[in-house]
């Protein structure tokens, strides 16, 4: 597990803070298994009760060449501030007391239902990391997609960090994101003064209602997670948008696979001072890259030996991570 700094919390750190006695470590295991991105994200406390304010430097002062008896003009940098808000995710599970009492392993029975809620939290959070848009839904937070959605701009702008793969088939597009997670780079955030990670509260036995208004006794668990995303250095992210996936992976031509990889390399080299960047792709793109291993002309895509039975895929040394949250039905971006 990578270390990101003194204040950024890794996945392992969160587990210890949530559960120092190991009683609910299974929650974090479910989250990791259902969405590996959860293991990569470092979490930091925001500087606002609602999230975090980030100051982005937009220009730097440069030295001037001076002559004897000639002065220089004062210079200064310019900055702009971005406020990232957190979304408030909550859920409640209700397990019929009779089901639990009849089960040989009561704890496992209740945990099974609670685990479904945990996985749901994980899926939604991963989705917001890419597709969150406060303009469409103010209860979400802004993900990477709404930030890196233009192709114009000089170095140091969102547009420069975004590559247009050139796809034109409407609603048959996907995106790829390279993220170099870390403190002062890209982190998950939680509100100032709050607790990091998923909170789980056992509310005990309550009388609840079914869909028809009937009442029964249930064991209630309350889940909550306040989370957001802060991009403190936009050059730590590179996006490849308009990746056409209208053709099945097995029908993708060798030329198309090569172009896909070349776009990844182009984006990879726009990450400034990379530490441990990771490429996030959809299931379809992952399959295309894996099939490229069989191409006799392939010199870009490699695969490591299996670790715990699961080999890792790389493009020019860049780790590839399959992410269910990434859709293959995105619209074409024209900006």
N, C-alpha and C positions, 0 to 999 in steps of 0.2 A: 504494500500500500504506500503510495507516494506521500511525502511530507511537504506541505505547502508553506509553512511558516509558523510563527508563534501564536497567531490568533485564528488562523483558518483551521476548521475542524474537519478531519477526514472522516470517512465512513466508520472506521474503527473507533475513532474518538467519540463519535455520536453514540455508538453502541454502548460504550462505557458510561457516558453521561446519562443516557436514558435508563440504563439497567446495570448498575455496578455489581449486582449480585448474580447476573446472568439469568434472571427469571424469565425475561421476555426477549432474549437474544434471537429467538426464532422470528420475531417481527422483521429484524434487519436482514435475516437470511432470505425471507420471502421477497423482500424488496430487491435484494441483489439478484436473486434468481429470475425474477420476473422482468427486471430492467437493469442490465449491467451498468447503465449510465449512473445509477445511484452510487456505485462504488467509486466513481471518478470525481464527483462534484465535491469540492471543499465548501464548507459553510462558514459564513462570518456574520457576526451581529451587525445589523445596520446602525446608522447614526441618527435615525429618525424613528419615532414610535410607529410609523406606518411603513417603513422600509429603509431606504438609503439614498443619500445625495452624493453623487459622484462628480468631481471636477475633472473635466477632460481638457488637456492643454491642446489648443488648436494651432498655435504657432510659437516659435522659439526666437529669442533675440540672438542676433549674430554679431560677432565682433566686427569692428570697422578697421580699415587700414589707416593709420595716422601718419602724417608728415610732421617734421619738426616745425614748431611754431603754428601748427594747425590743429584745431580741436576736432572732437567727434560729437555726433548727435546722440542723445540718450536713447536707449532702446528698452523694450519690454516685451514680455510674452503676452499672449491672449488665451483666455480660457472660456469654457462654457460649462454650465452645470446641468446635470441630468438627474432627475428624481425618479428612482425606481421604487414602485410600491410592491407590497406583498399581498398575495391572495390569502384568504382565510378559508381553509378547507376543513370541513367537519363532517362526521358521519356517526351513525348509531346502529349497533347491531343488537338484535333481540333474539335470543335463543330460548325456545319453549322449555320451561323447567322440567316438564315430563320427559322430554327427549334426553336431557342431561341426566336425570335420575335413572332412566332405564339403561343408559350406556355403561358398559364395563369400565371404560376409561373416561370419566366425566370431564377431566381437564382437556383431554384431546378432542372430545366432541365439541366443546365450546371453542377451543382454539381453532378448529377447522372453519367455523363460521366467521370468527374474527379474522382469520387469515385471508378470507375472500375480501374483506373490507380493506385490509392492508394492501393487497395487490391492486385494488381499485384506486387507492390513494397514489400508489406508485405510477400506475398507468396515466392518471390524469396529470400528475406533476411533470412527468416526462413529456407529455403532450404540450403543456404550457411552456416548457423550456424552449420548444421550437415554434409553436403556433400561437402562444398567448398574445392577445391584442386588446389593449384597454380601450381602443376606439370602438371596437365591436362589442366588447363586454367589459365594463369598468371593474367588474369583480375579479378579473384575471390579472396577470402581470404581463409585461411585454417580453416575449420570447426572442429568440435569435432571428426568426423569419421576418418579423416586422422591422427589425433594425437593419438587417442586411438584405434589402429589397430593391436596390438601385445599382446600376452598372456604371454610373458616371461619377468621376471625382478623382482628385489627385491623391498621392500617397498620404496616408494618415486620415483618410475618409472612409466611410462605410462602402462607398461605391468602388473604391480601389480594392477593397478586400472581398468584393463579390464578383465572381466569374460567371459569365453567361455561357452556358453549354449549348445554347442555340436551339433547344427543343421548341416545336411549334404546335404539337398536337394538344388541343385544349383538354384539360382535365386528365392528361396522361403524363404529367410531369412529377418529378420528385426533386429533392434537394439533398445535398451533402454538406456537412459542416465539419470543419477542422477546428477543434477547440483546445487551446493550451491552458488548461485550468490552473489557477493559482492565485495567491494573494497579490493584490494590486494588478490583477489580470482579469480573470473571469471567475466569479464565485456565485454560489447560491447565497441568499441572504435571509435573515429572519429579523423581525422588528426589534428595535432597541429595548432592552430590559426584559425580553421574553426568552423562552427556552428553545434551543435548537432541536429540530427533528420532530418526529411523530410522537404525540402524547396520547397515551391510552389510559383511560380511567374506568375502573370497574365500579359501576353504579349499583351493583347488587340486584336483588329481585324486585321487580315492579309489575303492576298490572298494566298491560298494554292492550291496544286494539288491533284487530285484524282489518283487512280491507273492507269488510262488511260492517264494521263497528262492533263486532263481538270482542269480548274481553278475555284475556288469559294471563297467567303469570309467566314472566320471562326474565331471564338474566340479561341485564343491559350493560353494554360496553360503549363508552363514548370515545371517539377518536377525533383528534384535531391536529392540524399542521399549518402554521403560518409560514409561507415561503415565497421567495421571489428570486430574481436574477439580476446581478449587477455586472456590467461589462465596463471595467475600469480602464482597460487598455484595448481599444477596438482592434489593434493590430495583433492581438492574441487570438483572433477568430478570423477564419476565411470561409466563405460560403461559395458553393457551386450550385447555381439555380438553373431552372429550365433543363433538367436532365430528362430526356425523353425515354419513357419506359413503356411505350405503346406496343413494342415487340417483346415477345417472351424471351427470357434469358437464353434459352437454347437457340433461338432464332437470331440473336444478335450477331452481326458480322464481325469478323476480325478487325476490320477498320474501325467500326464503332467502338469496340472494346479498347482499342489503342487510343482513340480520341478521348474516351472516358478517363483513361489513366493519365493521359497528358494534361487534361484539365485538373486532375487531382494534384499532379506535380506542380503545375502553375500556381494553384492555390496554396499548396504547402510552402512554397518559397515566398509567400507574402506574410507568413507568420514571423514576427520579429523576435529574435533571440529565443528560439524554441527550446523548451525544457522537456516536456513530455506531451506533445500534441497527440490527439486522438481523432481519427476520422469516423464520423457517425453516418451510417448509410441505412437505407431501407433493406428489407429482405431481398427484394429483387436485385438491387445493385450489388449486394453482397454475393448473391448467386452468380451474377455476371463476372465479378472479379474472381470468384473461386473457379469458375469455368475457364478463365483466362490462364490458369495454371497449366491447362492441357495444351495450350498453344505453343507450338515448337519455337515460335519467334518471341515468346514472352521473356522479357528481361527485367520487368518491373515488379510483378506480383510474386511474393514468396509466402511460404507458410512455415511456421515453426513446428517443432515436434510437439506432440500432444502433451499438455500439462493438465493433469487430472482428467485425462480423456478428451480434452477439447483443444485442438490446435488453434493457433492464432494466425490471422491473415495480416499481411503487410503490403503496402505499396511504397516502394523505395524507402523502406525502413519505417514508414508511418503506420502505426497500429490501426487496424480497421475494426470497428465495433458495430455490430448489427443492432439497430434500434427499432423496435416495433412501433414507436410513436411516429416515425417518419412515414408519411403517406405517399402513395404512388398516384394520387388523383389530384395533385395540385394544379391550379390554373397557370397559364403562361404569364410570366412577368415581362412587361414591355418597357419599364422605365429605364 
